[in-house]
Amino acid sequence: MGKIFVAQLLGLPVFGPDGESIGRIRDLVAGLRPDGSAPRVLGVVIEVATRRRIFVPMLRVASIDANAVTLATGSVNLRHFHQRPNEVLVVGQLLDARVAVVDSGARAEVVDTAMEQTRTRDWVLARVAIRERTGRLGRRGPITVLGWSDIRSPGITELAGAPQAADQLLAVFDTMRAADVASALQDLPLKRRYEVADALDDERLADVIEELPEEDQKVLLAHLDDERAADVLEAMDPDDAADLLAELSELDKNRLLELMEPEESAPVRRLLEYSFDTAGGLMTPEPIVLTPDAPISEALARVRNPDLPPALASMVFVCRPPTATPTGRYLGCVHIQRLLREPPFDLVAGAVDRELALLRPTDSLVEVTRYFATYNLVCAPVVDDEEHLLGAVTVDDVLDHLLPENWREREGADRA
């Protein structure tokens, strides 16, 4: 195995000696040396199927190629990875770190690093790809690959304290699902989490915050200035925004609601009127709603929206105008399987299921759970006593509340 750039490793599948799937590479762990010599790569961070990240020492890595990483014979410690004080995450912390070129003193940022195996079979970060910052405005120069000894590298203390851009780390995150980015953020030092949050656009940050544990959500939201926090809340699904705001003090909650645009805060305010463990508190106020004279083709176009969660796309609700919740009189729903069987120019009114039982906003979590189990659905209408559609509950929202409160949180056990 020769020189391997870290960017080539990220996301590669990891297999055991018998070909069994272990997970995917998410980062490398290195030890920075006091004398500034090339850091030794201590191991890899692997994300297993449950989204837990585990540490595997480099001694357990049997082979690395362009398509996969294979581990040597032996057991894998499945305890959650916990970074030690003398260690650095190559992707999470070294990328975007500020360095200086020894010969010229030029300022630069780390774009990538490459590891090589020494005669003693240790892996070290022997090479580093940098991009120089030139001129008073810090314009970006070309990428140059240098030996580790050709740069004045940051130390653990500098990485923990100096401000750092997040361009390269965001380039890595750009290929990952929001849930996986949230998982990665939990392994980063708090300073680095803030830098990533500052660099993400509002829509992406909103998606990531929705996947974080409750306490981490509050910490990141508190880091943002009030104007941006309100913008991020607007970009979140209303039910997730309501859940997060419900955990804040009355003062903070009301301040952020006032900063949100009225059309964005209105559905969130309605959701906050219900207890979190009722159908009203669980529902999203933005299901697919059509009038009875809409054609099947329009319904199909709406459910094809790639930004729509699969559970919410499984059902179209038919109501009298207005179609924004709370709607006019609720008439029924059309299941996606029925839409696929009907001629596209027929009206949705001819495919409406008028017999499906309804949820009321005050129904308890137990009643909502029983409803889903009874009807084998992944989405259900929530209708008030005046027959207005208020929103829809999806099965993933139910699972979020059935699982233990800390199910998104990481285990703090150290590795052996």
C-alpha positions in Angstrom: 0.0 0.0 0.0 1.5 3.3 -1.1 0.4 6.9 -0.5 -3.3 7.3 0.3 -5.1 10.6 0.5 -7.8 10.7 3.2 -10.4 12.1 0.8 -10.2 8.8 -1.1 -11.0 6.8 2.0 -14.0 8.6 3.2 -17.2 6.6 2.7 -15.4 3.4 1.7 -17.2 0.2 2.8 -15.4 -1.8 5.5 -15.5 -5.6 5.5 -14.4 -8.2 8.0 -12.0 -11.0 7.1 -14.8 -13.3 6.0 -16.4 -10.6 3.8 -19.0 -9.5 6.3 -20.0 -5.8 6.1 -18.9 -3.8 9.1 -19.7 -0.2 8.0 -18.1 2.8 6.3 -15.0 4.9 6.9 -15.9 8.3 8.4 -12.6 9.7 9.7 -9.1 8.9 10.8 -7.5 9.4 14.2 -3.9 10.7 14.4 -1.6 11.7 17.2 0.2 15.0 16.7 3.8 14.9 17.8 5.5 17.6 20.0 8.5 17.8 17.6 6.3 18.6 14.6 7.2 15.4 12.8 4.6 13.5 10.7 1.7 12.5 12.9 1.1 8.7 13.4 -2.3 7.4 12.2 -3.7 5.6 15.2 -6.8 4.1 13.6 -10.0 4.7 11.6 -13.5 5.7 12.7 -16.1 3.5 11.2 -19.8 4.2 11.2 -21.7 0.9 11.6 -25.3 0.2 10.5 -26.8 1.7 13.7 -25.0 5.0 13.0 -22.7 4.4 16.0 -19.1 5.3 15.3 -16.5 2.9 16.5 -12.7 3.0 16.6 -10.6 0.4 14.8 -6.7 0.5 15.3 -4.6 0.6 12.2 -3.0 -2.7 13.3 -6.4 -4.3 12.5 -6.5 -3.0 8.9 -5.4 -5.8 6.6 -5.8 -4.0 3.3 -6.9 -0.8 1.6 -7.9 -0.4 -2.0 -9.9 2.0 -4.2 -13.1 0.2 -3.4 -13.0 -1.1 0.2 -11.1 -1.5 3.4 -10.7 -5.0 4.8 -10.0 -5.8 8.5 -7.7 -8.6 9.8 -9.0 -11.5 11.8 -10.1 -10.7 15.3 -13.0 -9.1 17.2 -14.2 -5.5 16.7 -14.8 -3.3 19.7 -18.3 -1.9 19.2 -18.2 0.7 21.9 -18.7 4.2 20.7 -15.6 6.1 19.6 -14.5 8.7 22.2 -11.6 11.0 21.2 -8.8 11.2 23.7 -7.0 14.5 24.6 -3.8 13.8 22.6 -5.7 12.8 19.4 -6.9 14.7 16.4 -9.6 13.8 13.9 -8.0 14.1 10.5 -11.2 15.1 8.6 -13.0 16.7 11.5 -10.2 18.9 12.8 -7.2 18.9 10.4 -9.0 19.8 7.2 -9.2 23.6 6.9 -6.6 24.1 9.6 -4.3 27.1 9.1 -0.7 26.4 8.5 2.4 28.2 7.3 4.9 27.1 4.6 8.3 26.8 6.1 10.4 28.2 3.2 8.2 31.1 2.3 6.1 31.8 5.4 3.0 31.9 3.2 -0.3 31.4 4.9 -2.3 28.3 3.8 -5.2 26.0 4.7 -5.1 22.2 4.7 -7.2 20.7 1.9 -6.3 17.1 2.3 -3.6 14.8 3.9 -2.0 11.6 2.6 -0.8 8.7 4.8 2.1 6.4 4.0 3.3 3.3 5.6 6.8 3.4 7.2 9.4 0.6 7.4 8.1 -0.3 10.8 4.6 -0.7 9.2 3.3 2.4 11.1 1.1 4.7 9.1 2.0 8.4 9.2 0.5 11.6 7.6 3.6 12.1 5.5 2.1 14.5 2.9 -0.3 17.4 3.1 -2.3 19.2 0.4 -2.5 22.9 1.0 -4.1 25.9 -0.6 -2.2 29.2 -0.1 -3.9 32.4 0.8 -2.4 35.2 -1.3 -2.8 39.0 -1.1 -4.4 41.2 1.4 -7.8 39.8 0.7 -6.6 36.2 1.3 -7.4 35.0 -2.3 -7.1 31.3 -2.8 -4.1 30.0 -4.7 -3.5 26.7 -6.3 -3.4 23.4 -4.4 0.2 22.3 -3.5 1.2 18.9 -2.0 4.1 19.2 0.5 5.8 17.0 3.0 4.6 17.4 6.5 8.0 18.8 7.5 7.6 21.6 4.9 4.8 23.2 6.9 4.5 24.6 10.4 1.7 22.5 11.6 -0.9 23.3 14.2 -0.8 21.6 17.6 -3.6 20.2 19.7 -3.9 23.5 21.6 -4.1 25.6 18.4 -6.7 23.3 16.9 -8.8 23.7 20.0 -8.5 27.5 20.1 -7.7 29.1 16.8 -10.7 30.0 14.5 -10.9 27.7 11.6 -12.8 27.7 8.3 -15.0 24.7 7.4 -14.9 24.7 3.5 -13.2 21.3 3.1 -15.2 19.7 5.9 -18.4 21.0 4.4 -17.3 19.5 1.0 -17.2 16.1 2.8 -20.5 16.6 4.5 -22.1 17.6 1.2 -22.1 14.0 0.1 -23.8 12.8 3.3 -27.4 12.6 4.5 -28.4 15.1 7.2 -28.7 12.3 9.7 -25.2 11.2 9.0 -23.9 14.8 9.3 -25.6 15.2 12.6 -24.0 11.9 13.7 -20.6 13.3 12.6 -21.1 16.6 14.4 -21.6 14.8 17.7 -18.0 13.5 17.5 -16.5 17.0 16.9 -15.3 19.3 19.6 -17.8 22.1 20.4 -15.7 24.8 18.8 -15.7 22.8 15.5 -19.4 22.2 15.7 -19.9 26.0 15.9 -17.7 26.6 12.9 -19.6 24.1 10.9 -23.0 25.6 11.9 -21.7 29.0 11.0 -20.7 27.8 7.5 -23.8 25.7 6.6 -26.6 27.5 4.8 -29.9 27.8 6.7 -31.7 25.0 4.9 -28.9 22.5 5.5 -28.4 23.5 9.1 -32.1 23.1 9.7 -32.1 19.6 8.3 -29.1 18.7 10.5 -30.5 20.2 13.7 -33.7 18.2 13.2 -31.5 15.0 13.5 -29.6 16.0 16.6 -30.5 15.1 20.2 -32.6 17.7 22.1 -29.7 19.1 24.2 -27.4 19.5 21.1 -30.2 21.3 19.3 -30.5 23.8 22.1 -26.8 24.3 22.3 -26.4 25.0 18.5 -29.5 27.3 18.5 -28.1 29.3 21.4 -24.8 29.7 19.5 -26.6 31.5 16.6 -27.6 35.1 16.8 -31.3 35.6 17.2 -31.9 36.7 13.6 -30.2 33.6 12.2 -31.8 31.3 14.8 -35.2 32.6 13.6 -34.2 32.0 10.0 -33.2 28.4 10.8 -36.4 27.7 12.7 -38.3 28.9 9.6 -36.4 26.4 7.5 -37.2 23.5 9.8 -40.4 21.4 9.5 -43.0 23.2 11.7 -43.4 20.3 14.0 -39.7 20.0 14.6 -39.4 23.7 15.2 -42.3 23.6 17.6 -40.7 20.7 19.5 -37.4 22.7 19.8 -39.1 25.9 20.9 -41.1 24.1 23.5 -37.9 23.2 25.2 -36.8 26.8 25.5 -37.7 29.3 28.2 -40.9 31.3 27.6 -38.8 34.5 27.1 -36.5 32.8 24.4 -39.4 31.1 22.7 -41.5 34.2 22.4 -38.5 36.3 21.2 -37.7 33.9 18.4 -41.3 33.5 17.4 -41.6 37.3 17.1 -38.5 37.3 14.8 -39.9 34.7 12.5 -42.0 35.7 9.5 -45.7 35.6 10.4 -46.6 33.1 7.8 -43.8 30.8 9.1 -44.5 31.3 12.8 -48.3 30.8 12.5 -48.3 27.0 12.0 -45.6 26.7 14.7 -47.7 28.6 17.2 -50.7 26.4 16.4 -48.7 23.3 17.2 -47.4 24.7 20.4 -51.0 24.9 21.6 -51.0 21.0 21.9 -49.2 18.8 24.2 -46.2 17.1 22.6 -47.6 13.6 23.2 -50.9 14.2 21.4 -51.8 13.9 17.7 -51.9 17.7 17.6 -48.4 17.9 19.0 -47.1 15.2 16.7 -48.6 16.3 13.5 -47.0 18.3 10.6 -49.3 21.1 9.4 -48.0 20.8 5.8 -49.4 17.6 4.3 -50.3 17.3 0.6 -53.8 18.9 0.2 -55.8 19.1 -3.0 -59.3 20.1 -3.9 -61.7 17.4 -5.2 -61.5 18.9 -8.8 -57.7 18.4 -9.0 -56.6 15.7 -11.6 -54.8 12.6 -10.5 -51.8 13.8 -12.5 -51.4 16.8 -10.2 -51.5 14.5 -7.1 -48.8 12.3 -8.6 -46.7 15.4 -9.4 -47.0 16.5 -5.7 -46.0 13.1 -4.3 -43.0 13.0 -6.6 -41.4 16.0 -4.8 -38.0 14.7 -3.8 -38.0 17.0 -0.7 -41.1 15.4 0.7 -40.5 12.7 3.3 -41.6 9.2 2.0 -44.2 8.8 4.8 -45.9 12.2 4.0 -45.8 11.3 0.2 -47.8 8.1 0.9 -51.2 9.9 1.1 -52.9 12.9 -0.5 -55.7 14.7 1.5 -58.8 16.1 -0.3 -60.5 19.1 1.2 -62.7 22.0 0.2 -60.8 25.3 -0.1 -58.8 26.7 1.5 -56.1 24.0 1.1 -53.7 25.5 3.7 -54.3 24.1 7.2 -56.7 24.4 8.8 -58.4 23.6 5.6 -62.0 23.8 4.5 -64.2 20.7 5.0 -62.2 17.5 5.0 -63.5 15.0 2.4 -61.1 12.1 2.6 -57.8 10.8 1.5 -56.2 9.1 -1.5 -53.5 6.5 -1.0 -50.5 6.5 -3.3 -51.3 3.0 -4.5 -54.7 4.1 -5.7 -53.2 7.1 -7.5 -50.9 4.8 -9.4 -53.8 2.7 -10.6 -56.0 5.6 -11.8 -56.0 7.3 -15.2 -54.0 10.6 -14.8 -56.8 12.8 -16.2 -59.4 11.5 -13.8 -60.3 13.7 -10.8 -59.0 12.8 -7.3 -62.7 13.1 -6.1 -63.3 9.7 -7.7 -60.5 8.0 -5.8 -61.2 9.3 -2.3 -61.2 6.9 0.6 -64.0 8.3 2.8 -64.1 5.5 5.3 -60.7 5.8 6.9 -61.0 6.6 10.6 -59.6 10.0 11.7 -57.3 11.2 14.4 -58.4 14.1 16.6 -55.8 16.6 17.8 -56.3 15.7 21.5 -55.8 11.9 20.9 -53.0 10.6 23.1 -49.7 9.0 21.9 -51.1 5.6 22.9 -54.2 6.2 20.8 -52.1 7.4 17.8 -49.9 4.3 18.1 -52.9 2.0 18.2 -54.3 3.7 15.1 -51.2 3.1 13.1 -51.0 -0.5 14.2 -54.7 -1.1 13.4 -54.7 0.4 9.9 -51.1 -0.5 8.8 -50.5 3.1 7.7 -47.4 5.4 7.7 -49.5 8.7 7.5 -52.8 9.7 9.1 -55.1 12.8 9.0 -55.7 14.9 12.0 -59.1 16.6 11.8 -60.9 18.9 14.3 -64.5 18.7 15.4 -65.6 21.2 12.7 -64.1 18.8 10.0 -61.1 20.9 9.2 -57.9 19.1 8.3 -55.3 20.4 10.8 -52.3 18.3 9.6 -51.0 14.8 9.4 -49.1 12.5 11.7 -46.4 10.3 10.2 -45.1 7.1 11.7 -41.5 8.4 12.1 -42.9 11.2 14.4 -44.6 8.5 16.4 -41.4 6.4 16.7 -39.4 9.5 17.8 -41.7 9.8 20.8 -41.9 6.1 21.5 -38.1 5.6 21.7 -36.3 6.7 24.9 -35.7 10.4 25.1 -31.9 10.1 24.6 -32.1 7.7 21.7 -30.2 10.1 19.4 -27.4 10.7 22.0 -24.0 9.1 21.9 -22.7 6.7 24.5 -19.8 8.2 26.4 -17.9 4.9 27.0 -14.2 5.2 26.2 -12.5 2.7 24.0 -10.1 0.1 25.4 
